[in-house]
Amino acid sequence: MGSALPLGEPVPADGSLPTGTVIDPATDFGVYLHVPFCRVRCGYCDFNTYTSSELRGARQDQYADTLVQEVRLAAGVLARAGGNRPAKTVFFGGGTPTLLPPGDLGRMLDGVRETFGVSEGAEITVEANPDTVTPAVAAELAASGVTRLSIGMQSAVPHVLAALDRTHDPDNVRTAVAAARAAGLDVSVDLIYGAPGESLSDWRASLDAALELDSDHVSAYALIIEDGTKLARQIRRGEVAAPDDDLQADMYELADELLAAAGFEWYEVSNWSRGEMHRSRHNLAYWTGTDWWGFGPGAHSHVGGVRFWNVKHPAAYAQRLASGESPAAGREIPDAAARALESVLLRSRIREGLPIAELHPDGRRAVAALIADGLIDGPAAVRGRVVLTLRGRLLADAVVRALTD
C-alpha cells in the first residue's frame, strides 16, 4: 500500500495554499492522475495501490467522479492564488489505470480539460498492463485525447516475471504495442532489471524483445528493495537473494549499449528515447522542478514552491471530497538549502545536466576531481555544465554527494 506519508503541517479544509505563495504564470503546469487499483500487488512494489480486497468501502466504479471533484477543488485553490494555467502534460499512473474502463479515464481527462484547459500539443500518457490493452481500448483512449501509452513490460522472460509477481502474458506486450500503434499513440515500454534469479543473458533477451517492438521510448529501472514489501521480507528470510550491485551495473551498461545501437539516446539515467521529441515531457517536469498537481489517494503535488500530499486510502480520500474538504494530508515549504540539494539530485540525472554556477563553492571545487575520476564529462564542464558520463550514471548518487557535501 505504499510507504508512509511524510510529516508536514496541516492543510486547511479548503486546500488553500499558504499566504504569500507566488505562482509564476510562465511556469509549466502538469497534472498527475493516480489510479490506485491493481488486480495483484507485485512483490517489489511500494506504490500506493490496492487490490479489491483492500478497498474497505471505496468503490472503483465511482472513482472517476470522485477524482474530478478534487480537480474542481484544485481549480478554486489555484484561482485564489492566481495560478490557474492549462496543463502542458497529463499522466495517468498507478496502480493500473487501464483496470478502469477507457470511458472513466476519458471522463477524468475531460474534467481536467474543462477545469484547467489542456494546451495544444499536450502530452497525455496512460500507464497500462499489457493484458488490459486491446485494439478497442487503445482506440477509445486515443479518441478521448490520450497521445501516449506506457506499457509495463518489465521482462520478456517468464521466470523473471514470476519473481516479480507479474501476472501478464509476455506475448501480450507485442499485441498491446500493435494496438497502440494502430490507434496512433506513441509507445513507451518499461523494463526492470536485477530481479532474483535473473541472469545477464535473461536481461539481454528482454532487451532484444523490447527492441523488436515498434516503440518510441524505453525506461529501464534497477530493482530496488523497498522496506515493507513482500520481496523485502523474502530476502530477509533468505528465501531469495538480494540484487547484486555489480550484476545490475553490467545490466545497465548492456542496456545503454544495445539501446544506443538501435537509435535510442539516453536523456535521463533510466530513460532512453528515439530523439528529443519522444522524451517523456511529464517526467522531465519532475526532474526540472516545474509545477504539477497530483490527484488521487497518496498523490503528491508541487505548486509555487509548496509541496503537499493526499491521504493514502481511497476510502478516506473519497470521504474527504464527499464532505467538501481537501484530501490533502500535509504540506511543507522546502527551504533554500533543501531546494538546492533537490535541484542537484534531479537535474544531474538528465542529459542537459545542471549549471556549475548553481553549485555552492565546495561543489564547484569538486568538479575537477569528478572529471578526473571519469564521472563527469570534461567538455561539458568546460561549457559550464555538470553532465554525467556512462560511469557517472552508474554512480550518480556518489556524484551528488560530492557536489553537495
Sequence and secondary structure as in RCSB ss.txt:
>XXXX:A:sequence
MGSALPLGEPVPADGSLPTGTVIDPATDFGVYLHVPFCRVRCGYCDFNTYTSSELRGARQDQYADTLVQEVRLAA
GVLARAGGNRPAKTVFFGGGTPTLLPPGDLGRMLDGVRETFGVSEGAEITVEANPDTVTPAVAAELAASGVTRLS
IGMQSAVPHVLAALDRTHDPDNVRTAVAAARAAGLDVSVDLIYGAPGESLSDWRASLDAALELDSDHVSAYALII
EDGTKLARQIRRGEVAAPDDDLQADMYELADELLAAAGFEWYEVSNWSRGEMHRSRHNLAYWTGTDWWGFGPGAH
SHVGGVRFWNVKHPAAYAQRLASGESPAAGREIPDAAARALESVLLRSRIREGLPIAELHPDGRRAVAALIADGL
IDGPAAVRGRVVLTLRGRLLADAVVRALTD
>XXXX:A:secstr
        B   TT    TT    TTS EEEEEEE B SS  TT  SS B GGG TT  GGGHHHHHHHHHHHHH
HHHHHHT    EEEEEEEES GGGS HHHHHHHHHHHHHHT EEEEEEEEEEE GGG  HHHHHHHHHHT  EEE
EEEE S HHHHHHTT  S THHHHHHHHHHHHTT EEEEEEEE  TT  HHHHHHHHHHHHHS  SEEEEEE   
 TTSHHHHHHHTTSS    HHHHHHHHHHHHHHHHHTT EEEETTEEESSGGGS HHHHHHHHT EEEEESTT E
EEETTEEEEE SSHHHHHHHHHTT   EEEEE   HHHHHHHHHHHHTTBTT EEGGGS HHHHHHHHHHHHTTS
B HHHHHTTEE B HHHHHTHHHHHHHHH 
